[in-house]
Amino acid sequence: MHKKLSCIIICMFFMLGMCKMTYGRQPAVWEAFKSNFIGQDGRVVDYYNGRVSHSEGQGYGMLLAVKYDDKAVFDKLWQWTQDNIAVRNDHLFAWKWGERTSGVWGVVDYNNATDGDILIAYALIKADEEWPNNNYKNTALKIVRSVRENLAVEWNGHQLLLPGYHGFIRENDRFIVNPSYVIFSAYRAFAKVDAEAFWQKVYKDSMLLVAKSCFGSLKMPADWVMLEGRDIAVCNERKPYFGYEAIRVFLYLSWEENPPFPEGLAKMLDIYNKLGFIPLWVDVANDSISLQNAPPGFYAVFARAAEKMGEKTLSKKLFKEASERLAYDKKDYYSYCLYLLAEK
């Protein structure tokens, strides 16, 4: 009985601490992230996807380790990344590691994911700024150059990046791209260490891509889009949603000083004010929304975006709701990432 009561009291204190959170670095949440999702070997585990690991997750973890000045964890994450998914010969990373059909754990898909490569390189550059003389920058440069040499594509005079090496180029100059793979602050960092003109153009043209990738009456960015001729359309090979992918469009824009948010941000915040919840997805092709509540990580991203728009009261309300709901789910790797990345 006493043990049960103690657990209840601890949980209440944890919830109280979460409820009081405001924007800023949250060591308690970072400690929870490390405890819940980073293994002793440095592998970031996505429990809701069969306990797999992604290049994206390793990159997020490394960025957060720099943010929280946690070099020991950074080096552990980076070591696992090198030992397990640095298996290609082009300095890009295999994007998925998990349990194979044989029962053996290892690389499941050798294709890269461009956002994962970018996140890892970006984290290494930031780590070099915090902890110099560790060869982080030289390694990052190899990744950055490989992204530029292997994943760049021109479309109507615009310089963009493919989401991966294989599978995104269609016949007749048709390309599938993912607006949420655009990480503007990383491009700015790359421009300082690699081909400046190239990365500046990628930055500028990617802003245009995001602006043109919003559809429907709500003007929300789609998870995946097709570039064909001079047109940008919702990719009909995928679900026509704003959802788990495109939420990061608002995250990465919120990292910019004066972000040109899509019109849909204000519309989505208005939906929240009227309905009392953020929809899990928006069908941008059919103008419908999910009646299922979005996970807490979405709330944190919209909170940060609202703050950047000057909606301070709404931002605090959204972040408070994100904090309260995050405390109930210790397995939602993606929400923890979005939450921590959405902090100032």
C-alpha positions in Angstrom: 0.0 0.0 0.0 2.8 2.4 1.0 4.7 1.5 -2.2 1.6 2.2 -4.3 1.0 5.5 -2.6 4.6 6.5 -3.1 4.3 5.8 -6.9 1.1 8.0 -7.0 2.9 10.9 -5.2 5.9 10.7 -7.5 3.6 10.7 -10.6 1.8 13.8 -9.2 5.0 15.7 -8.7 6.1 14.8 -12.2 2.8 16.0 -13.6 3.0 19.2 -11.6 6.5 19.9 -12.9 5.4 19.3 -16.5 2.3 21.6 -16.1 4.6 24.4 -14.9 6.9 24.2 -17.9 7.4 27.2 -20.1 9.6 27.6 -23.2 13.2 26.9 -22.5 15.4 24.0 -22.0 13.8 21.2 -20.0 16.5 19.0 -18.4 13.8 16.7 -16.9 12.3 15.9 -20.3 15.8 15.4 -21.8 16.6 13.0 -18.9 13.3 11.2 -19.6 14.1 11.0 -23.3 17.5 9.5 -22.6 16.0 7.0 -20.1 13.1 6.0 -22.4 14.6 6.0 -25.8 18.4 5.8 -25.8 19.9 2.4 -25.2 23.2 1.8 -23.4 24.8 1.3 -26.8 23.6 4.6 -28.1 20.7 3.4 -30.2 17.6 5.6 -30.3 14.6 3.3 -30.3 11.2 3.9 -31.9 8.9 1.7 -29.9 5.8 2.4 -32.0 7.5 1.1 -35.2 8.7 -2.3 -34.1 11.6 -1.0 -31.9 13.5 0.1 -35.1 16.0 2.9 -35.3 16.3 5.5 -38.0 19.0 7.8 -39.2 16.5 10.6 -38.4 16.3 9.4 -34.8 20.0 9.3 -34.4 20.3 12.8 -35.8 17.6 14.1 -33.5 19.3 12.6 -30.5 22.6 14.0 -31.5 21.2 17.5 -31.9 19.5 17.3 -28.5 22.7 16.1 -26.9 24.5 19.2 -28.2 21.6 21.4 -27.0 21.8 19.9 -23.5 25.7 20.0 -23.5 25.8 16.2 -23.0 28.9 15.2 -24.8 29.0 11.7 -23.3 25.6 10.9 -24.8 26.5 12.6 -28.1 29.6 10.4 -28.5 27.6 7.3 -27.6 24.9 8.2 -30.2 27.5 9.0 -32.8 29.5 5.8 -32.2 26.4 3.6 -32.6 25.5 5.5 -35.8 29.0 4.9 -37.3 29.1 1.3 -36.2 25.6 0.3 -37.5 24.2 2.5 -40.2 27.3 4.0 -41.8 27.3 1.0 -44.2 27.2 2.7 -47.5 30.2 3.8 -49.6 29.0 7.4 -50.2 29.0 8.8 -46.6 25.2 8.7 -46.5 23.5 6.5 -43.9 21.2 3.5 -44.2 17.9 4.9 -43.0 16.4 2.0 -41.1 17.8 -0.6 -38.7 15.8 -3.2 -37.0 14.8 -6.9 -36.8 15.0 -8.7 -40.1 12.7 -11.6 -41.1 15.5 -14.0 -40.1 15.3 -12.6 -36.5 18.7 -11.0 -36.8 18.9 -7.3 -36.0 20.7 -5.0 -38.4 20.2 -2.7 -41.4 16.7 -3.4 -42.9 16.8 -0.8 -45.7 20.1 0.4 -47.2 18.5 3.4 -48.9 19.3 6.7 -47.2 16.8 9.3 -45.9 18.0 12.7 -46.7 16.6 14.4 -43.6 18.5 11.8 -41.5 21.8 12.6 -43.3 21.2 16.3 -42.9 20.3 16.0 -39.2 23.5 14.0 -38.5 25.7 16.4 -40.4 24.1 19.4 -38.8 24.5 17.9 -35.3 28.2 17.2 -36.0 28.8 20.8 -37.1 27.0 22.1 -34.0 29.0 19.7 -31.8 32.3 21.0 -33.4 31.2 24.5 -32.2 30.6 23.3 -28.7 33.4 20.7 -28.4 36.2 21.5 -30.9 39.1 19.3 -31.9 37.1 16.1 -32.1 37.1 15.8 -35.9 33.3 16.3 -35.9 33.5 19.0 -38.6 35.7 17.1 -41.0 33.3 14.1 -40.8 30.3 16.4 -41.3 31.8 17.8 -44.4 32.0 14.4 -46.0 28.3 13.9 -45.4 27.4 17.4 -46.6 29.3 17.0 -49.8 27.8 13.6 -50.4 24.3 15.1 -50.0 25.2 17.8 -52.5 26.7 15.4 -55.0 24.2 12.6 -54.8 20.8 14.1 -53.9 20.6 17.5 -55.6 18.1 17.9 -58.4 17.2 20.9 -60.6 13.6 21.6 -61.2 12.6 24.6 -63.4 15.8 26.4 -62.4 15.3 25.6 -58.7 17.9 23.7 -56.7 16.3 21.1 -54.5 17.2 17.8 -52.7 15.6 14.4 -53.2 14.3 12.6 -50.1 16.6 9.7 -50.9 19.0 8.2 -53.4 16.6 5.6 -54.7 12.9 5.7 -55.6 12.0 9.4 -55.9 12.7 10.2 -59.6 9.9 9.3 -62.1 10.1 9.4 -65.8 9.8 12.6 -67.8 11.5 14.8 -65.1 8.9 14.0 -62.4 10.2 14.1 -58.9 8.7 13.1 -55.5 9.8 15.4 -52.7 9.0 15.8 -49.0 8.6 19.4 -47.8 9.3 18.3 -44.2 12.8 17.1 -45.1 13.7 20.8 -45.7 15.8 21.9 -42.7 16.6 25.6 -43.3 18.9 26.2 -40.4 21.0 23.2 -41.5 21.3 24.7 -45.0 22.6 27.9 -43.5 25.2 26.0 -41.4 26.2 24.0 -44.5 26.7 27.2 -46.5 29.4 28.3 -44.0 31.5 25.2 -44.4 30.8 23.8 -47.9 29.6 25.3 -51.3 28.2 28.6 -50.2 26.3 29.5 -53.4 24.8 26.0 -53.7 23.4 25.9 -50.2 22.2 29.5 -50.3 20.2 28.6 -53.4 18.9 25.4 -51.8 17.7 27.5 -48.9 16.0 30.0 -51.0 14.4 27.5 -53.4 13.3 25.3 -50.6 11.4 28.2 -49.1 9.5 28.5 -52.4 8.9 24.7 -52.4 7.3 24.8 -49.0 5.2 27.8 -49.9 3.9 26.1 -53.1 3.3 22.8 -51.3 0.2 23.9 -49.4 -3.2 22.8 -50.6 -6.9 22.8 -49.9 -9.0 25.4 -48.2 -6.9 25.1 -45.1 -3.7 25.8 -47.1 -1.7 23.2 -45.2 1.6 21.6 -46.4 1.3 18.1 -47.7 3.4 15.2 -46.4 4.5 14.4 -50.0 4.3 16.3 -53.2 5.0 15.6 -56.9 6.9 18.0 -59.1 5.9 17.6 -62.7 6.5 20.1 -65.5 5.9 23.4 -63.8 3.3 22.1 -61.4 3.5 21.1 -57.8 0.7 18.7 -56.7 -0.2 16.4 -53.9 1.6 13.1 -54.5 -1.1 10.6 -55.6 1.2 7.7 -54.7 0.8 8.6 -51.0 -2.0 9.6 -48.7 -2.9 13.3 -49.4 -2.4 14.4 -45.8 -0.8 17.0 -43.7 0.2 14.8 -40.8 3.2 13.0 -39.2 5.6 14.2 -41.9 4.5 17.8 -42.6 4.2 18.8 -39.0 7.9 19.3 -39.2 7.5 22.0 -41.8 6.3 24.3 -39.0 9.0 23.0 -36.6 11.9 23.8 -39.0 10.3 27.2 -40.0 10.0 28.1 -36.3 13.8 27.8 -36.0 14.2 30.8 -38.4 14.3 34.4 -37.2 11.4 35.6 -39.3 9.6 32.5 -40.6 7.2 32.9 -43.6 4.7 30.4 -42.2 2.1 29.0 -44.6 -1.4 30.5 -44.4 -2.6 27.2 -42.9 -0.9 27.9 -39.6 -3.4 30.6 -38.6 -6.2 28.4 -39.9 -5.1 25.4 -37.9 -4.8 27.6 -34.7 -8.3 28.9 -35.4 -9.6 25.3 -35.6 -7.9 24.6 -32.2 -9.6 27.6 -30.7 -13.0 26.6 -32.0 -12.9 22.8 -31.6 -10.6 22.5 -28.6 -8.2 20.1 -30.3 -5.7 19.7 -33.1 -6.6 17.1 -35.7 -4.3 14.2 -36.2 -4.3 14.9 -40.0 -5.8 17.1 -42.6 -6.8 15.7 -46.0 -5.5 18.5 -48.2 -7.1 16.9 -51.4 -10.6 16.4 -50.0 -10.8 19.3 -47.4 -11.5 17.1 -44.4 -9.9 16.7 -41.1 -9.4 13.9 -38.6 -11.6 13.8 -35.5 -8.7 12.1 -33.7 -6.6 14.3 -31.5 -3.0 14.9 -32.6 -0.2 13.6 -30.3 1.5 15.9 -27.8 4.4 16.6 -30.1 2.2 18.3 -32.6 0.9 20.6 -29.8 4.5 21.5 -28.9 5.3 22.4 -32.5 2.2 24.5 -32.9 3.0 26.2 -29.6 6.4 27.2 -30.8 5.0 28.4 -34.1 2.3 30.4 -32.3 4.9 32.0 -30.2 6.8 33.0 -33.3 3.6 34.6 -34.6 3.2 36.7 -31.4 0.4 34.6 -30.0 2.0 34.3 -26.5 -1.1 33.3 -24.6 -2.1 30.6 -27.1 1.4 29.4 -27.2 1.6 28.9 -23.4 -1.8 27.0 -23.5 -0.7 24.7 -26.3 2.7 24.0 -24.7 1.0 23.3 -21.3 -1.3 20.8 -23.0 1.7 19.2 -24.8 3.5 18.9 -21.4 0.5 17.3 -19.6 -0.1 14.7 -22.3 3.5 13.9 -22.9 3.8 12.7 -19.3 1.3 9.9 -19.9 3.2 8.2 -22.8 6.7 7.0 -22.2 6.9 5.2 -25.6 6.1 8.0 -28.0 9.6 8.7 -29.3 8.4 11.1 -32.0 6.4 13.3 -29.7 9.4 13.5 -27.3 11.6 14.6 -30.2 9.1 17.2 -31.4 8.6 18.5 -27.9 12.3 18.9 -27.2 13.1 20.3 -30.6 10.3 22.8 -30.3 11.8 24.3 -27.2 13.7 27.6 -27.4 
